[in-house]
Amino acid sequence: MSRIEQPQPAPSSEQAGPRLETARLILRSWHPSDIPALLEGLNDFSVAKWLAFVPHPYTLEDAGRWVEHCKSAAGKPGSPAGYEFAIELKSERKAIGGVSLRQISPVHGTAGGGIWLSARYHGHGYGSEAFGEKIRFAFEDLQLRRLDNGFFKGNGASLAMQQRFGYKVEGERRQAYRCVADGELKDEVLTGLIKDEWKKG
C-alpha cells in the first residue's frame, strides 16, 4: 500500500534473488504456487485502490502474468535493477503480500519500492516487519544510502508505517497517477529515508 510505480524486473540469479528471514516472515521470490494468494490479496478493492497498476477485478491471468514476469526477468543477465519479494508467513507457509526494492542505483546509492499486504493480515505488524527487513537489506547488505517511497494521498496507514522507520514527507505530485483499479486521478505524497536517519525496528 505504498509506492505505486510500475513493477520492475526481479534480480538476475539462479534463485531469483536472496531469501530474507525475520521472526515470523520469509521474503523470497514469487512462484506459481503463490497465484491463489495473489488472487486473494489483490482482488480485494480495499487493497487495490492504493496501488496504481493493479486492476480490479484482479484475474487469474493477471496473477499468472506477474509470476511469469518475475521468473523471466530473474533469468536475464546483468546487475539487478530491483527485487520483488513475496512475503511468506511462516506459520501458514503462504504468501500474504509483496514488498519490493526497485530502481536500484549503485552509482547514487538509492532505490525505491513499496509494499502491499492482503487485507485479512492487516493489524498484526506483518507489514512493518517485512518493510523493516527490506530497509535493512537495502542499507546493510546492499550498502545503499537513501530510499525513496510514496503513497496515495489519504493512505494514513502507509504514512504511519513509513514514519516509524524515519521516512520524511518530501513533497507531493498532484494527479500523479490514474489508478487502474478505480480510474481515479490520485495525488502521490513523496517520502524519503536517509540511512543516517533510519530508525531500526
C-alpha positions in Angstrom: 0.0 0.0 0.0 2.9 2.3 -0.6 5.0 3.3 -3.5 3.0 2.9 -6.7 5.3 2.8 -9.7 5.2 0.2 -12.4 6.7 -3.2 -11.3 10.3 -3.6 -12.2 12.2 -6.8 -13.1 13.4 -9.2 -10.4 17.1 -9.7 -10.0 19.2 -11.9 -12.2 20.3 -15.0 -10.4 19.7 -18.8 -10.4 17.5 -18.5 -7.3 15.7 -15.3 -8.4 17.2 -13.2 -5.6 18.0 -13.5 -2.0 15.9 -15.1 0.7 15.4 -12.9 3.8 14.1 -14.1 7.1 12.5 -12.4 10.1 10.9 -13.8 13.2 7.6 -14.5 11.5 8.2 -14.0 7.8 10.3 -15.1 4.8 10.9 -12.7 1.9 11.5 -14.7 -1.2 10.9 -14.9 -4.9 7.4 -15.4 -6.4 6.3 -18.9 -7.5 3.4 -20.3 -9.5 2.1 -21.8 -6.2 1.6 -18.2 -5.0 -1.1 -17.5 -7.6 -4.0 -18.2 -5.2 -2.5 -15.9 -2.6 -2.1 -13.1 -5.2 -5.7 -13.5 -6.2 -6.9 -13.4 -2.6 -4.8 -10.3 -1.8 -5.0 -8.2 -4.9 -8.6 -9.0 -5.9 -9.7 -7.0 -2.8 -10.6 -3.4 -3.7 -9.6 -2.1 -0.3 -6.0 -3.1 -1.2 -6.0 -2.4 -5.0 -7.3 1.2 -4.6 -3.9 2.2 -3.0 -1.9 0.6 -5.9 -1.5 2.4 -9.2 -1.2 -0.5 -11.6 -3.3 -3.3 -10.1 -6.6 -3.8 -12.0 -9.9 -4.6 -10.3 -11.0 -7.3 -10.6 -7.6 -9.0 -10.5 -7.8 -12.1 -12.5 -6.1 -15.5 -12.7 -4.4 -14.3 -15.9 -3.2 -11.1 -14.1 -1.6 -13.2 -11.4 0.0 -15.6 -13.8 1.5 -12.8 -15.9 3.0 -11.3 -12.7 4.7 -14.6 -11.6 6.0 -15.2 -15.2 7.3 -11.6 -15.4 9.3 -12.1 -12.2 10.5 -15.6 -13.3 11.6 -14.5 -16.8 13.3 -11.3 -15.5 15.3 -13.3 -13.0 16.9 -15.3 -15.7 18.3 -12.3 -17.6 22.0 -11.5 -17.3 23.2 -8.3 -15.7 23.1 -6.5 -12.4 19.7 -6.5 -10.6 17.6 -3.3 -11.1 15.3 -4.4 -8.3 13.9 -7.2 -6.2 10.3 -8.3 -6.0 9.7 -10.3 -2.8 6.7 -12.4 -1.8 6.0 -12.1 1.9 5.6 -15.6 3.3 4.0 -16.1 6.7 6.0 -18.9 8.3 3.1 -20.2 10.5 0.9 -20.7 7.4 3.5 -21.3 4.8 1.8 -19.0 2.3 2.4 -15.6 0.7 0.4 -12.8 2.4 1.7 -9.9 0.4 4.6 -8.4 -1.5 7.4 -6.0 -0.9 9.8 -4.5 -3.4 13.1 -2.8 -3.8 13.2 -1.1 -7.2 15.2 1.2 -9.4 18.4 0.4 -7.6 21.2 2.8 -8.5 24.7 1.6 -7.3 26.1 4.9 -8.5 23.9 7.1 -6.4 23.2 4.6 -3.7 19.5 4.9 -4.0 16.4 2.8 -4.6 12.6 2.9 -4.4 10.0 0.3 -3.8 6.9 -0.4 -1.7 4.6 -2.9 -0.1 1.1 -4.4 -0.1 -0.5 -6.9 2.3 -3.6 -9.0 2.0 -6.4 -7.2 4.0 -7.1 -10.1 6.4 -3.5 -9.9 7.6 -3.6 -6.2 8.4 -3.2 -5.2 12.0 -0.7 -7.8 13.1 2.5 -5.9 12.4 3.4 -8.1 9.4 3.7 -5.2 7.0 6.1 -3.3 9.3 8.1 -6.5 9.8 8.5 -7.0 6.1 9.1 -3.4 5.3 11.7 -3.1 8.0 13.6 -6.1 6.7 13.6 -4.6 3.2 15.1 -1.5 4.6 17.8 -3.5 6.5 18.6 -5.4 3.3 19.0 -2.1 1.4 21.2 -0.3 3.9 23.2 -3.1 5.3 23.5 -5.8 2.6 23.4 -3.5 -0.5 25.1 -0.6 1.2 22.6 1.9 -0.2 22.3 5.4 1.4 18.8 6.6 0.5 15.4 5.0 -0.1 12.5 6.8 -2.0 8.9 5.9 -1.4 5.4 7.4 -1.6 1.7 6.7 -1.2 -1.6 7.9 -2.5 -2.9 10.9 -0.5 -5.3 9.7 2.2 -3.4 6.4 2.9 -2.6 7.3 6.6 -1.6 3.7 7.4 1.2 3.8 4.9 2.4 7.2 6.2 2.4 6.0 9.8 4.4 2.8 9.0 7.0 4.8 7.0 7.4 7.4 9.7 8.0 4.7 12.2 11.3 3.9 10.4 12.3 7.5 9.9 10.8 8.4 6.5 10.1 12.0 6.0 7.5 13.6 3.7 9.4 15.5 0.9 6.7 16.7 -1.4 3.6 15.9 -3.4 2.8 15.2 -7.0 -0.7 16.3 -7.9 -2.7 13.9 -10.1 0.4 11.8 -10.4 -1.4 8.5 -11.4 -4.7 7.3 -12.8 -5.4 4.3 -10.5 -6.2 1.3 -12.7 -8.5 -0.2 -10.1 -10.9 2.7 -9.9 -9.9 5.0 -12.8 -9.5 8.0 -10.5 -6.6 10.5 -10.7 -4.7 10.4 -7.5 -2.1 12.6 -5.8 1.1 11.0 -4.6 2.8 12.0 -1.4 6.6 11.6 -1.8 8.7 10.3 1.1 12.4 9.5 1.6 14.7 7.9 4.1 18.4 8.7 4.6 20.4 5.9 6.1 21.7 8.1 8.9 18.0 8.8 9.9 16.9 5.2 9.8 15.1 4.1 13.0 15.7 0.4 13.3 12.6 -1.5 14.4 
